[in-house]
Structure formats: structure tokens, C-alpha cells
Amino acid sequence: MTEKLQKVLARAGKGSRREIEALISMGRVSVNGNVAHLGDRVTGSEQIRVDGHIVETQPQGEIICRVLAYHKPEGEVSTRKDPEGRPTVFDRLPKLQGARWVAVGRLDVNTSGLLLFTTDGELANRLMHPRHEIDREYAVRVFGEVDEGMMQRLRKGVMLEDGEAKFETLKYSGGEGMNHWFHVTLKEGRNREVRRLWESQGVQVSRLIRVRYGKIDLPRTLPRGGWAELPLEQVNYLRREVGLAPEEQSKVDVHAAERYKQVAQIRKAVRKHNSRMKSAGTGAAPKKPAPARPRSTGQRQKRKTRM
């Protein structure tokens, strides 16, 4: 059985399919010593090189589909590298051998909350496609007056610059003064859609948190900047939603004691990463001087005599 070359290389962690197609077009990929072309198919037994370096590939059946839930903090960008040097959502993820983490959609730099990652590029692509209509839930704090007419318009649909958009559900969650919290759901992931919908009504979003993706909730025990691998049941729920065959293996230990230990390890890793990033950005924090030990009356008298 053969597969498209870019699919095999994407599975090996060499980039997205679009990025690999660009590499192939530039002549930077070879198969068994011959320059590859767009449309080439491989069995997986060939010697594949990218920029002269041999790529270790694995057949599709030997890859375990893994999914991470990541609690994205504000201030991180949803790209692998940022030209401005800002931290990215990939910085804290566990390292992989022969695979790569693919983000399921994006959250903008000022949005926090649940972001999914998977090792299966096909799963990621299908989850992001609007035809599957997987709903996302957000907790939103807005600044400004919100009336019933405005809420009805947002539920019915308003015209944005890239077409009509609406909230599938919109529920008031409380607030005081000019700040109010709402829970909203969408079935697509257009760029800054939640913010643009509210801005179309003359109110500003001051806080935005994704709390759910389909039936996957942001774990309450997961600290900001922390990740947790989803168990097989949740992985297969996502695969069923987009028409993929169920996965039979998982790297998650389902024992309660191990899960509790994992949470502790995540919190420790987050603290260590935050400390490292702070030191890299501002320099190591100076050590506090040791407090002076009080001298006895006799010691003060001896020092006065020597002076």
C-alpha cells in the first residue's frame, strides 16, 4: 500500500503537508537518491532524505495516535517559531522521537484556555474542518452595556468582513458594573471570531478563555502552561466525531495513583519552565543578601576598640 510522500513526511515530524509540499517543489526531498516530485507515492521502505538527511519513517499502522490537552496562558503565540521572539505554545510540550505535535486550530496571543495537540495530522485536519461542526465553548468577559436585543442579534447572525457569523449558544454568567461574563459556543474557528462578533455590537472583549472542545473540557486540575495526555476513550471520541477508525493503543496509564503523580509532575514542570523563561528574558534574579546577624554588646564594644 502506498501513501503520498508529504503525508509520510508529515507523520515523521518534518512539517505540515503544505510546508513539505513547498520543500518538494524546491527539490529538497529525494527518494532512493532521486529528486522527489509533487504527487509521488511511497511504501515507507524507501530511503527518504530531506536536505540530504535521512528521515526515519514508520508505517501508519505502527503510529499511536496521541492527543494532549494544553492549558494555554495569555502571551503565548500559536506558532512553532515567532519572529518577535515571543514564547510559543510548543515550547513546553513533551519532546517526541520520529513524530511531531500538531495543533488543532489556534488561539490568539491574548486568549487562554484549552488547546488540543495530536501526533495524527489527519485527525488534526479533520477536527479543524468546519464540515464536522464540533462546537467550542468560551468564557468571555466583555466591557460595555449588553441588552437582550444585542444578544438576539449575536444568536441569529451578524455580517462580518469574511461572512455571516453567530453564536450557537449565548448565556449570561454574571458580572458587575460594566464588566459581564458570558458563555458562548461556536461550531467553527475563524480568526478572532468571538472577539469580532462582540466588537460588531460595540462592546470590547477584555478576557477570553476556551473551556471546552467538543466533549473535552479544560481539566480543572491543569495549571496554566500545563499539559495532560488524553486517555484512549477521549482520543477515540475525537476520532469517531470525524470518521476515523478507533485507536487501539494508548501511552496513558489509567491508574489513579499514576494520574495524580502526573498532575504533580506537570505543576513542577510548569514552575521550572516559568523560572527558566524568566531567567532567559531578564537575567537570573539576584540573590538576596543574607540577613546580618545581630552582635552582642561585647562584640560591638570590641569592634569600637579596634577602630
C-alpha positions as CSV (number, residue, x, y, z in Angstrom):
1,M,0.0,0.0,0.0
2,T,1.4,3.4,-0.9
3,E,0.9,6.9,0.6
4,K,1.5,10.4,-0.5
5,L,5.1,11.4,0.2
6,Q,4.1,14.6,2.0
7,K,1.8,12.6,4.3
8,V,4.6,10.2,5.3
9,L,7.0,13.1,6.0
10,A,4.4,15.0,8.0
11,R,3.8,11.9,10.1
12,A,7.6,11.8,10.7
13,G,7.5,15.3,12.1
14,K,9.1,17.2,9.2
15,G,6.5,19.8,8.9
16,S,2.9,20.3,7.8
17,R,1.8,18.9,4.5
18,R,1.8,22.4,3.0
19,E,5.3,23.0,4.2
20,I,6.5,19.7,2.9
21,E,4.9,20.3,-0.5
22,A,7.0,23.5,-0.7
23,L,10.2,21.5,0.2
24,I,9.4,19.0,-2.6
25,S,8.7,21.8,-5.1
26,M,12.2,23.3,-4.2
27,G,13.9,19.9,-4.9
28,R,15.0,19.5,-1.3
29,V,13.4,16.0,-0.9
30,S,14.8,12.8,-2.5
31,V,13.5,9.2,-2.6
32,N,16.1,6.4,-3.2
33,G,18.5,9.0,-4.5
34,N,16.1,10.6,-7.0
35,V,14.7,14.1,-6.6
36,A,11.1,13.8,-5.5
37,H,8.1,15.5,-7.2
38,L,4.7,16.5,-6.1
39,G,2.3,13.6,-6.4
40,D,5.0,10.9,-5.6
41,R,3.8,8.0,-3.5
42,V,5.9,5.7,-1.3
43,T,5.5,2.5,0.6
44,G,7.7,3.5,3.5
45,S,10.5,1.1,2.8
46,E,12.3,3.7,0.6
47,Q,15.3,5.8,1.7
48,I,13.9,9.3,2.0
49,R,16.1,12.3,2.5
50,V,15.3,16.0,3.3
51,D,18.2,18.4,2.6
52,G,20.4,15.3,2.4
53,H,19.4,14.0,5.8
54,I,17.8,10.5,6.1
55,V,14.3,10.6,7.5
56,E,13.2,7.7,9.8
57,T,9.6,6.8,8.8
58,Q,7.1,4.5,10.3
59,P,4.1,2.8,8.6
60,Q,0.7,4.3,9.5
61,G,-0.3,1.2,11.5
62,E,2.6,1.5,13.8
63,I,1.9,5.0,14.9
64,I,0.0,5.5,18.1
65,C,-2.4,8.5,17.9
66,R,-1.8,10.7,20.9
67,V,-3.7,13.8,22.0
68,L,-2.7,16.4,24.5
69,A,-4.9,18.9,26.3
70,Y,-2.8,22.1,26.9
71,H,-3.8,25.0,29.2
72,K,-2.6,27.9,27.1
73,P,-1.7,31.1,29.1
74,E,-2.1,34.5,27.6
75,G,1.0,35.9,26.0
76,E,1.9,32.7,24.0
77,V,1.5,32.6,20.2
78,S,0.2,29.5,18.4
79,T,3.1,29.1,16.0
80,R,6.3,27.0,16.2
81,K,8.6,30.0,16.0
82,D,7.9,33.7,16.4
83,P,9.9,36.3,14.6
84,E,9.4,38.6,17.6
85,G,10.9,36.1,20.0
86,R,7.7,35.6,22.0
87,P,7.0,32.3,23.8
88,T,5.0,29.8,21.7
89,V,2.5,27.1,22.7
90,F,5.0,24.4,21.5
91,D,7.8,25.4,24.0
92,R,6.5,23.4,26.9
93,L,5.2,20.3,25.1
94,P,7.0,16.9,25.7
95,K,9.6,16.0,23.1
96,L,8.8,13.3,20.5
97,Q,11.0,11.0,18.5
98,G,10.0,10.4,14.9
99,A,6.8,12.4,15.2
100,R,5.6,15.9,15.9
101,W,2.8,17.7,17.8
102,V,0.2,19.3,15.5
103,A,-2.0,22.0,17.0
104,V,-5.8,21.6,16.5
105,G,-6.6,25.1,15.5
106,R,-5.2,28.2,17.2
107,L,-5.9,30.6,20.0
108,D,-4.7,34.2,19.6
109,V,-2.0,35.6,21.8
110,N,-4.5,37.3,24.2
111,T,-6.7,34.2,24.6
112,S,-6.1,31.5,27.1
113,G,-7.6,28.0,27.8
114,L,-7.9,24.7,26.1
115,L,-5.8,23.9,23.1
116,L,-5.5,20.4,21.7
117,F,-2.4,18.8,20.1
118,T,-2.1,15.5,18.4
119,T,0.5,13.3,16.6
120,D,-2.0,12.4,13.9
121,G,-2.1,15.1,11.2
122,E,-5.2,13.6,9.6
123,L,-7.1,13.9,12.9
124,A,-6.0,17.5,13.3
125,N,-7.0,18.4,9.8
126,R,-10.5,16.8,10.2
127,L,-11.1,18.4,13.6
128,M,-10.3,21.8,12.1
129,H,-12.6,21.4,9.1
130,P,-15.9,23.2,9.6
131,R,-18.0,20.4,8.0
132,H,-17.6,18.4,11.2
133,E,-19.2,21.1,13.2
134,I,-17.5,20.4,16.5
135,D,-18.5,23.0,19.0
136,R,-16.1,25.1,21.1
137,E,-17.2,26.8,24.3
138,Y,-15.6,30.0,25.6
139,A,-16.0,32.0,28.8
140,V,-16.0,35.7,27.7
141,R,-15.7,38.9,29.8
142,V,-17.0,41.9,27.9
143,F,-16.8,45.6,28.8
144,G,-19.9,47.6,27.9
145,E,-23.6,47.6,28.1
146,V,-25.2,44.4,26.8
147,D,-29.0,44.2,26.2
148,E,-31.4,41.5,25.1
149,G,-31.6,42.9,21.5
150,M,-27.8,42.6,21.1
151,M,-27.8,39.0,22.4
152,Q,-30.6,38.1,20.0
153,R,-28.6,39.5,17.0
154,L,-25.5,37.6,18.1
155,R,-27.5,34.3,18.2
156,K,-29.3,35.0,14.9
157,G,-26.2,36.1,13.0
158,V,-24.3,39.3,12.1
159,M,-22.3,40.1,9.0
160,L,-18.5,40.2,9.5
161,E,-15.9,41.1,6.8
162,D,-15.5,37.4,6.0
163,G,-19.2,36.4,6.0
164,E,-22.0,35.9,8.4
165,A,-21.3,34.5,11.8
166,K,-23.2,33.8,15.0
167,F,-23.0,32.1,18.4
168,E,-24.7,28.8,18.6
169,T,-25.5,29.5,22.3
170,L,-25.0,32.6,24.4
171,K,-25.7,32.6,28.1
172,Y,-25.2,35.3,30.7
173,S,-22.9,34.2,33.6
174,G,-22.9,37.3,35.9
175,G,-20.8,40.3,36.5
176,E,-20.9,43.8,38.0
177,G,-20.6,47.4,36.7
178,M,-19.6,47.5,33.1
179,N,-17.9,44.0,33.2
180,H,-20.1,41.0,32.4
181,W,-19.3,37.3,31.8
182,F,-20.9,35.1,29.2
183,H,-20.5,31.6,28.0
184,V,-20.7,31.2,24.2
185,T,-20.3,28.4,21.7
186,L,-19.2,28.3,18.1
187,K,-19.1,25.4,15.5
188,E,-16.2,26.9,13.5
189,G,-12.8,28.5,14.3
190,R,-12.4,31.6,12.2
191,N,-9.7,34.1,13.1
192,R,-10.7,36.1,16.3
193,E,-14.3,35.3,15.6
194,V,-15.5,35.6,19.2
195,R,-13.9,39.0,19.6
196,R,-15.1,40.2,16.3
197,L,-18.7,39.2,17.0
198,W,-18.8,41.2,20.2
199,E,-17.0,44.1,18.6
200,S,-19.7,44.2,15.9
201,Q,-22.1,45.2,18.7
202,G,-19.9,48.0,20.1
203,V,-18.5,46.1,23.2
204,Q,-15.0,45.1,23.9
205,V,-13.8,41.6,25.0
206,S,-11.5,42.0,28.0
207,R,-11.0,38.3,28.8
208,L,-11.4,35.2,26.6
209,I,-10.9,31.6,27.8
210,R,-11.7,28.4,25.8
211,V,-13.2,26.0,28.3
212,R,-14.3,23.1,26.1
213,Y,-13.7,21.5,22.6
214,G,-16.5,19.1,21.7
215,K,-16.9,16.9,24.8
216,I,-13.3,17.6,26.0
217,D,-13.3,20.0,28.9
218,L,-10.4,22.0,30.2
219,P,-9.2,19.9,33.1
220,R,-9.8,21.7,36.4
221,T,-6.5,20.4,37.9
222,L,-4.4,21.6,34.9
223,P,-2.4,24.7,35.7
224,R,-1.8,27.4,33.1
225,G,1.1,26.2,30.9
226,G,0.5,22.6,31.8
227,W,-0.5,19.7,29.6
228,A,-2.2,16.3,30.1
229,E,-2.4,13.4,27.7
230,L,-5.9,12.3,26.9
231,P,-6.9,8.7,27.7
232,L,-7.9,6.3,24.9
233,E,-11.6,6.8,25.5
234,Q,-11.4,10.6,24.8
235,V,-9.0,10.0,21.8
236,N,-11.5,7.7,20.2
237,Y,-14.3,10.1,20.9
238,L,-12.5,12.7,18.8
239,R,-11.7,10.1,16.1
240,R,-15.4,9.0,15.9
241,E,-16.5,12.6,15.5
242,V,-14.5,13.0,12.3
243,G,-15.0,9.5,10.8
244,L,-11.6,7.9,11.7
245,A,-11.1,4.3,12.9
246,P,-10.7,3.9,16.6
247,E,-7.2,3.7,18.1
248,E,-6.4,0.5,20.0
249,Q,-3.3,1.6,22.0
250,S,-2.5,4.4,24.4
251,K,0.5,5.6,26.3
252,V,-1.6,6.8,29.2
253,D,-1.5,4.9,32.4
254,V,-5.1,4.9,33.7
255,H,-4.2,4.0,37.3
256,A,-5.4,6.7,39.7
257,A,-2.1,6.9,41.6
258,E,-0.2,7.5,38.4
259,R,-2.6,10.2,37.2
260,Y,-2.3,12.0,40.5
261,K,1.5,11.7,40.1
262,Q,1.3,13.1,36.6
263,V,-0.5,16.2,37.8
264,A,2.2,16.9,40.3
265,Q,4.9,16.4,37.6
266,I,3.1,18.8,35.3
267,R,2.9,21.5,38.0
268,K,6.6,21.0,38.7
269,A,7.5,21.2,35.0
270,V,5.4,24.5,34.6
271,R,7.3,26.1,37.6
272,K,10.6,25.0,36.2
273,H,9.8,26.3,32.7
274,N,8.5,29.7,34.0
275,S,11.7,30.1,36.0
276,R,13.9,29.3,33.0
277,M,12.0,31.7,30.7
278,K,12.2,34.5,33.3
279,S,15.9,34.0,33.7
280,A,16.4,34.0,29.9
281,G,14.4,37.1,29.4
282,T,15.5,39.3,32.3
283,G,18.6,37.6,33.6
284,A,19.0,35.5,36.7
285,A,17.3,37.0,39.7
286,P,20.0,38.4,42.0
287,K,20.4,36.6,45.3
288,K,19.1,38.3,48.3
289,P,21.9,39.2,50.8
290,A,21.9,37.1,53.9
291,P,20.4,39.0,56.9
292,A,23.0,40.5,59.2
293,R,23.5,38.5,62.4
294,P,22.9,40.7,65.5
295,R,26.0,41.4,67.5
296,S,26.1,41.1,71.3
297,T,27.1,44.2,73.3
298,G,30.6,42.7,73.9
299,Q,31.1,42.2,70.2
300,R,30.1,45.8,69.4
301,Q,32.5,47.1,72.1
302,K,35.4,45.1,70.7
303,R,34.8,46.4,67.2
304,K,34.7,50.0,68.5
305,T,38.0,49.4,70.3
306,R,39.7,48.1,67.1
307,M,38.5,51.2,65.1
